[in-house]
Amino acid sequence: MARDMSDIDILKMELQQLQKEVKNEREPVSKTAKELVDWVEANSAEDILLKGVPEDKNPFKEKGGCIIT
């Protein structure tokens, strides 16, 4: 997309993005990090990466065994 745009168009697009970003409210990392840690700890019981997939609901579990005779 950027290859089809002139330098002026690219600069206008970058300016628009910066104008959007300057309107965002800023918060200190000390506050947001604490909120993030609290959220992760509160939702860890439902986290599929931490607790795993129940064997009966695992779509990748083999349905039957392999018998070699």
C-alpha positions in Angstrom: 0.0 0.0 0.0 2.7 2.5 1.0 4.5 1.9 -2.4 1.5 3.4 -4.2 1.4 6.5 -2.0 3.4 9.7 -2.5 5.7 11.0 0.2 3.1 13.7 1.0 0.4 11.0 1.5 2.6 9.0 3.7 3.5 12.0 5.9 -0.2 12.9 6.1 -1.0 9.4 7.2 1.7 9.5 9.8 0.5 12.9 11.1 -3.0 11.5 11.5 -1.7 8.6 13.5 0.3 10.8 15.8 -2.8 13.1 16.3 -4.8 10.0 17.4 -2.0 8.8 19.7 -1.6 12.2 21.4 -5.2 12.0 22.5 -4.7 8.7 24.4 -4.6 9.1 28.2 -1.3 8.1 29.7 -1.0 6.2 33.0 2.1 5.3 34.9 3.5 1.8 34.5 3.4 1.3 38.2 -0.4 1.5 38.2 -1.1 -0.4 35.0 1.4 -3.2 35.8 -0.3 -3.8 39.2 -3.7 -4.0 37.4 -2.4 -6.4 34.9 -0.9 -8.7 37.6 -4.2 -8.6 39.5 -6.1 -9.5 36.4 -3.8 -12.4 35.4 -4.0 -13.8 38.9 -7.8 -13.5 39.1 -8.2 -15.2 35.7 -5.6 -17.9 36.1 -8.1 -20.6 37.0 -9.7 -20.3 33.5 -6.4 -20.1 31.7 -6.2 -23.0 29.3 -2.4 -22.7 29.0 -2.0 -23.0 32.8 -4.5 -25.7 33.6 -4.5 -27.7 30.4 -7.2 -29.2 28.3 -9.4 -31.9 29.8 -8.7 -35.3 28.1 -12.3 -35.8 27.2 -12.5 -32.4 25.3 -9.1 -32.6 23.7 -9.7 -32.7 19.9 -6.1 -33.9 19.2 -6.2 -36.9 21.5 -6.1 -40.2 19.5 -9.6 -41.8 19.4 -8.3 -45.4 19.5 -5.1 -47.2 20.1 -2.9 -48.8 17.4 -2.8 -52.6 17.3 0.0 -54.3 15.5 -0.5 -58.0 14.9 
